Amino acid sequence: MDSWIVWLILAAVLGVAEIFTLTAALGLLSIAALLTTVVALVGLPPALQLAVFVIASAAGLAGVRPLALRHIKQPPPRRFGVSALIGKPAYVTAEVTGRDGRVRIGGEEWSARAYDETLVIPAGATVDVIEIEGATALVYPRE
């Protein structure tokens, strides 16, 4: 079997694997295998074919590395709207039970319920917002 066929099959297998994994690394290896297919068609010896594959793979991965590192170092997406309130501290303005209560989150007054329905949280306590259900904050006392 000619070596260019082997390189072409390898390129196809890596290309299909890239479609399923979406890692970009396998796609770069597939492109390197395609370049090596061309080198094999020209008739260069197998050792040189392997060298072309290794160099093309390393060059592709080195070229993508800065983009990957920049992506990894990005801060997590910022939450906004109601979901930004989750995890924030709140001040209890009216006793909070498993059924009702009032808290101040930032500058806004919210209806509230205790996350643990058996708790009674007195006015003046500081709580954490655990979840938002509609217009009601589910809160839990700070430790």
Backbone as JSON, one array per atom type, in Angstrom:
{
  "sequence": "MDSWIVWLILAAVLGVAEIFTLTAALGLLSIAALLTTVVALVGLPPALQLAVFVIASAAGLAGVRPLALRHIKQPPPRRFGVSALIGKPAYVTAEVTGRDGRVRIGGEEWSARAYDETLVIPAGATVDVIEIEGATALVYPRE",
  "N": [[0.85, -1.17, 0.0], [0.56, 2.19, -0.84], [2.26, 4.92, 0.76], [1.05, 7.42, 0.76], [-1.65, 6.89, 0.73], [-2.08, 5.84, 3.25], [-1.52, 8.12, 4.79], [-3.59, 9.77, 3.91], [-5.85, 8.35, 4.75], [-5.41, 8.5, 7.51], [-5.65, 11.28, 7.82], [-8.36, 11.59, 7.19], [-9.6, 10.06, 9.23], [-8.75, 11.47, 11.52], [-9.95, 13.92, 10.94], [-12.7, 13.28, 11.04], [-12.84, 12.49, 13.71], [-12.32, 14.95, 14.9], [-14.65, 16.34, 14.27], [-16.44, 15.1, 15.98], [-15.35, 15.63, 18.51], [-14.61, 18.32, 18.72], [-12.22, 19.69, 19.5], [-10.18, 21.04, 18.27], [-7.48, 20.36, 18.22], [-7.3, 17.8, 17.06], [-8.2, 18.43, 14.54], [-6.14, 20.06, 13.63], [-4.1, 18.17, 13.54], [-5.15, 16.57, 11.56], [-4.98, 18.27, 9.34], [-2.19, 18.45, 9.2], [-1.66, 15.81, 8.5], [-2.83, 15.78, 5.97], [-1.09, 17.55, 4.61], [1.18, 16.0, 4.73], [0.36, 13.92, 3.15], [0.49, 15.08, 0.62], [3.26, 15.45, 0.47], [4.05, 12.78, 0.47], [2.94, 11.96, -1.94], [4.6, 13.28, -3.7], [6.81, 11.76, -3.48], [8.75, 11.63, -1.51], [10.92, 10.19, 0.99], [9.81, 7.92, 3.65], [10.83, 8.68, 6.23], [11.23, 11.44, 5.96], [8.62, 12.15, 5.43], [7.41, 11.59, 7.89], [8.78, 13.49, 9.42], [7.8, 15.85, 8.29], [5.12, 15.62, 9.03], [5.33, 15.75, 11.86], [6.52, 18.3, 12.23], [4.62, 20.0, 10.99], [2.39, 19.46, 12.61], [3.31, 20.32, 15.13], [3.76, 23.04, 14.55], [1.16, 23.9, 13.94], [-0.19, 23.43, 16.39], [1.35, 25.07, 18.05], [0.72, 27.52, 16.95], [-1.98, 27.81, 17.63], [-1.96, 27.75, 20.35], [-1.58, 30.31, 21.83], [-4.14, 31.45, 21.49], [-5.75, 29.57, 22.78], [-4.77, 29.74, 25.41], [-5.46, 32.38, 26.02], [-8.21, 32.15, 25.97], [-8.63, 30.4, 28.13], [-7.77, 31.98, 30.27], [-9.69, 33.93, 30.45], [-12.04, 35.86, 32.33], [-14.78, 34.47, 34.22], [-18.09, 34.46, 32.78], [-20.05, 37.33, 33.42], [-22.73, 37.51, 35.68], [-26.04, 38.78, 35.33], [-28.94, 40.83, 35.93], [-31.58, 39.25, 37.71], [-30.28, 36.88, 38.4], [-27.8, 37.75, 39.19], [-28.07, 38.42, 41.8], [-27.91, 36.16, 43.34], [-26.15, 34.64, 45.89], [-25.45, 36.99, 47.07], [-25.25, 39.14, 49.97], [-27.95, 39.83, 52.25], [-30.22, 41.9, 54.13], [-32.37, 41.28, 56.74], [-35.53, 42.6, 56.95], [-38.1, 42.15, 57.86], [-39.25, 39.51, 59.83], [-38.26, 36.34, 58.61], [-39.66, 33.39, 57.45], [-40.46, 29.98, 56.58], [-42.55, 30.52, 54.94], [-42.97, 33.31, 54.45], [-41.66, 36.73, 54.47], [-39.4, 39.58, 54.62], [-36.68, 41.09, 52.93], [-33.76, 43.18, 52.47], [-31.98, 43.7, 49.65], [-29.12, 44.94, 48.51], [-30.18, 48.0, 47.45], [-32.83, 47.42, 47.34], [-36.07, 46.27, 48.34], [-37.22, 43.04, 49.0], [-39.56, 40.34, 48.78], [-39.35, 37.43, 50.8], [-38.34, 34.05, 51.58], [-37.42, 31.48, 53.87], [-34.78, 29.35, 53.0], [-34.43, 26.88, 54.16], [-37.19, 25.48, 55.3], [-37.82, 25.1, 57.97], [-36.61, 27.03, 59.43], [-36.59, 30.12, 61.3], [-35.93, 33.34, 60.77], [-34.8, 36.14, 62.38], [-35.72, 39.67, 62.27], [-33.25, 42.01, 61.29], [-31.15, 40.29, 61.02], [-28.41, 39.02, 59.06], [-28.4, 37.57, 55.91], [-27.8, 35.16, 53.28], [-28.5, 35.23, 49.83], [-29.85, 32.52, 48.31], [-31.34, 31.54, 46.2], [-33.55, 32.69, 43.61], [-36.94, 32.87, 43.23], [-39.23, 33.72, 41.07], [-40.47, 36.65, 42.26], [-39.45, 36.37, 44.75], [-37.02, 35.98, 47.21], [-35.06, 33.3, 48.17], [-33.56, 32.62, 51.15], [-30.75, 32.14, 53.39], [-29.43, 31.94, 56.67], [-26.46, 33.8, 57.48], [-23.28, 32.59, 58.57]],
  "CA": [[0.0, 0.0, 0.0], [1.35, 3.42, -0.91], [2.23, 5.67, 2.02], [0.14, 8.56, 0.67], [-2.99, 6.4, 1.08], [-2.1, 5.75, 4.71], [-1.64, 9.5, 5.32], [-4.93, 10.27, 3.58], [-6.79, 7.68, 5.67], [-5.17, 9.11, 8.83], [-6.25, 12.62, 7.78], [-9.82, 11.44, 7.24], [-9.97, 9.59, 10.57], [-8.57, 12.6, 12.45], [-10.97, 14.93, 10.62], [-13.98, 12.81, 11.58], [-12.73, 12.56, 15.17], [-12.44, 16.37, 15.25], [-16.07, 16.71, 14.19], [-17.13, 14.6, 17.16], [-14.79, 16.13, 19.76], [-14.5, 19.79, 18.67], [-11.09, 20.11, 20.32], [-9.28, 21.78, 17.38], [-6.19, 19.68, 18.13], [-7.39, 16.72, 16.07], [-8.31, 19.08, 13.24], [-4.78, 20.47, 13.23], [-3.37, 16.95, 13.16], [-5.7, 16.15, 10.28], [-4.36, 19.13, 8.31], [-0.8, 18.02, 9.07], [-1.66, 14.55, 7.75], [-3.08, 16.12, 4.56], [0.17, 18.08, 4.07], [2.09, 14.85, 4.59], [-0.13, 13.17, 1.98], [1.08, 15.75, -0.56], [4.69, 15.13, 0.48], [4.17, 11.37, 0.08], [2.65, 11.87, -3.37], [5.8, 13.75, -4.42], [7.74, 10.63, -3.49], [9.8, 11.75, -0.51], [11.03, 8.98, 1.81], [8.97, 7.87, 4.85], [11.42, 9.44, 7.35], [10.94, 12.84, 5.7], [7.17, 12.29, 5.59], [7.15, 11.67, 9.32], [9.3, 14.77, 9.88], [6.83, 16.87, 7.85], [3.93, 15.5, 9.88], [5.65, 16.24, 13.21], [6.74, 19.75, 12.17], [3.33, 20.65, 10.7], [1.55, 19.31, 13.81], [3.85, 21.22, 16.17], [3.52, 24.42, 14.13], [-0.27, 24.18, 14.1], [-0.51, 23.51, 17.82], [2.01, 26.28, 18.6], [-0.03, 28.69, 16.49], [-3.28, 27.89, 18.31], [-1.74, 27.82, 21.79], [-1.9, 31.61, 22.43], [-5.59, 31.63, 21.52], [-6.29, 28.69, 23.82], [-4.41, 30.3, 26.71], [-6.27, 33.58, 26.22], [-9.56, 31.68, 26.28], [-8.62, 29.82, 29.47], [-7.56, 33.03, 31.26], [-10.82, 34.86, 30.48], [-12.85, 35.76, 33.54], [-16.07, 33.82, 33.97], [-19.09, 35.43, 32.33], [-20.71, 38.03, 34.52], [-24.17, 37.32, 35.79], [-26.76, 40.04, 35.36], [-30.35, 40.68, 36.26], [-31.93, 38.59, 38.97], [-29.29, 35.85, 38.74], [-26.65, 38.41, 39.82], [-28.36, 38.54, 43.24], [-27.62, 34.89, 44.01], [-24.87, 34.68, 46.6], [-25.28, 38.31, 47.7], [-25.81, 39.25, 51.32], [-29.2, 40.59, 52.37], [-30.56, 42.31, 55.49], [-33.76, 40.92, 57.02], [-36.3, 43.75, 57.46], [-39.24, 41.57, 58.56], [-38.95, 38.11, 60.11], [-38.35, 35.42, 57.47], [-39.98, 32.0, 57.78], [-40.57, 29.14, 55.39], [-43.68, 30.97, 54.13], [-42.87, 34.71, 54.01], [-40.71, 37.61, 55.12], [-38.9, 40.67, 53.77], [-35.24, 41.36, 53.02], [-33.23, 44.26, 51.64], [-30.82, 43.25, 48.88], [-28.64, 46.19, 47.94], [-31.12, 49.07, 47.79], [-34.2, 47.01, 47.02], [-36.79, 45.42, 49.28], [-37.72, 41.84, 48.33], [-40.23, 39.33, 49.59], [-38.37, 36.36, 51.03], [-38.67, 32.82, 52.31], [-36.24, 30.76, 54.33], [-34.43, 28.22, 52.14], [-34.79, 25.75, 55.0], [-38.53, 25.87, 55.74], [-37.96, 24.99, 59.42], [-35.93, 28.16, 60.06], [-37.2, 31.42, 61.51], [-34.8, 34.27, 60.78], [-35.33, 37.38, 62.95], [-35.39, 40.95, 61.64], [-31.92, 42.5, 61.67], [-30.12, 39.29, 60.71], [-27.84, 39.05, 57.72], [-28.6, 36.29, 55.23], [-27.3, 35.04, 51.91], [-29.51, 34.86, 48.85], [-29.51, 31.21, 47.76], [-32.07, 31.32, 44.96], [-34.64, 33.62, 43.36], [-38.11, 32.24, 42.6], [-40.14, 34.81, 40.71], [-40.09, 37.89, 42.96], [-39.16, 35.99, 46.12], [-35.65, 35.52, 47.45], [-34.88, 32.22, 49.14], [-32.37, 33.04, 51.88], [-30.24, 31.27, 54.45], [-28.64, 32.8, 57.57], [-24.99, 33.8, 57.41], [-22.67, 31.98, 59.76]],
  "C": [[0.9, 1.24, 0.0], [1.19, 4.22, 0.37], [1.26, 6.84, 1.95], [-1.29, 8.15, 1.02], [-3.14, 6.31, 2.59], [-2.28, 7.13, 5.32], [-3.03, 10.07, 5.05], [-5.99, 9.65, 4.49], [-6.65, 8.28, 7.07], [-5.8, 10.51, 8.9], [-7.77, 12.54, 7.9], [-10.29, 11.01, 8.63], [-9.85, 10.73, 11.58], [-9.61, 13.69, 12.2], [-12.33, 14.54, 11.17], [-13.96, 12.87, 13.11], [-12.86, 14.0, 15.65], [-13.9, 16.81, 15.23], [-16.8, 16.27, 15.45], [-16.62, 15.2, 18.46], [-14.72, 17.65, 19.84], [-13.38, 20.32, 19.56], [-10.13, 21.02, 19.57], [-7.94, 21.06, 17.22], [-6.23, 18.58, 17.07], [-7.54, 17.29, 14.66], [-6.95, 19.53, 12.73], [-3.94, 19.27, 12.83], [-3.87, 16.42, 11.83], [-5.1, 16.97, 9.13], [-2.91, 18.75, 8.11], [-0.71, 16.71, 8.28], [-1.96, 14.8, 6.26], [-1.82, 16.69, 3.9], [1.16, 16.94, 3.82], [1.65, 13.97, 3.43], [0.47, 13.75, 0.7], [2.56, 15.42, -0.66], [4.91, 13.69, 0.03], [3.9, 11.18, -1.4], [3.84, 12.31, -4.22], [6.84, 12.66, -4.46], [8.86, 10.74, -2.49], [9.78, 10.53, 0.41], [10.18, 9.07, 3.1], [9.53, 8.67, 6.04], [11.12, 10.93, 7.18], [9.43, 13.1, 5.82], [6.81, 12.44, 7.06], [7.62, 13.01, 9.88], [8.34, 15.91, 9.5], [5.59, 16.83, 8.73], [4.18, 16.08, 11.27], [5.81, 17.76, 13.21], [5.44, 20.49, 11.92], [2.4, 20.58, 11.91], [2.01, 20.29, 14.89], [3.6, 22.68, 15.81], [2.05, 24.8, 14.3], [-0.66, 24.34, 15.55], [0.13, 24.74, 18.46], [1.27, 27.54, 18.16], [-1.34, 28.89, 17.21], [-3.11, 28.1, 19.82], [-2.05, 29.18, 22.4], [-3.41, 31.87, 22.51], [-6.22, 30.79, 22.63], [-5.98, 29.24, 25.21], [-5.23, 31.55, 27.02], [-7.7, 33.19, 26.6], [-9.65, 31.14, 27.7], [-8.54, 30.91, 30.54], [-8.7, 34.04, 31.33], [-11.57, 34.73, 31.8], [-14.17, 35.07, 33.22], [-17.1, 34.86, 33.55], [-19.81, 36.05, 33.54], [-22.2, 37.74, 34.5], [-24.82, 38.7, 35.83], [-28.22, 39.77, 35.66], [-30.52, 40.0, 37.59], [-30.87, 37.56, 39.36], [-28.04, 36.46, 39.38], [-26.85, 38.54, 41.33], [-28.0, 37.29, 44.02], [-26.22, 34.95, 44.61], [-24.62, 36.01, 47.3], [-25.82, 38.28, 49.13], [-27.08, 40.09, 51.3], [-29.45, 40.86, 53.85], [-32.04, 42.01, 55.69], [-34.47, 42.13, 57.63], [-37.56, 43.3, 58.19], [-38.97, 40.07, 58.67], [-39.22, 37.2, 58.9], [-38.61, 34.01, 57.99], [-39.99, 31.19, 56.48], [-41.7, 29.58, 54.47], [-43.53, 32.41, 53.62], [-41.83, 35.47, 54.83], [-40.26, 38.68, 54.14], [-37.4, 40.83, 54.01], [-34.89, 42.55, 52.14], [-31.95, 43.73, 50.98], [-30.31, 44.48, 48.14], [-29.57, 47.3, 48.37], [-32.56, 48.68, 47.58], [-34.79, 46.1, 48.09], [-37.42, 44.26, 48.5], [-38.56, 41.02, 49.31], [-39.25, 38.16, 49.71], [-39.0, 35.18, 51.74], [-37.36, 32.2, 52.75], [-36.01, 29.56, 53.41], [-34.74, 26.91, 52.86], [-36.11, 26.13, 55.67], [-38.73, 25.78, 57.25], [-37.35, 26.19, 60.16], [-36.86, 29.36, 60.24], [-36.04, 32.39, 61.68], [-35.32, 35.62, 61.27], [-34.93, 38.61, 62.14], [-34.04, 41.42, 62.17], [-30.81, 41.52, 61.35], [-29.6, 39.5, 59.29], [-27.95, 37.65, 57.13], [-27.93, 36.32, 53.88], [-28.46, 34.64, 51.0], [-29.06, 33.57, 48.18], [-30.13, 31.03, 46.37], [-33.12, 32.42, 44.83], [-35.75, 32.85, 42.66], [-39.12, 33.34, 42.31], [-39.66, 36.1, 41.34], [-39.78, 37.61, 44.42], [-37.74, 35.45, 46.22], [-35.68, 34.4, 48.48], [-33.54, 32.48, 49.83], [-32.01, 32.03, 52.96], [-29.36, 32.14, 55.35], [-27.14, 32.68, 57.34], [-24.43, 33.21, 58.68], [-21.67, 32.88, 60.38]]
}
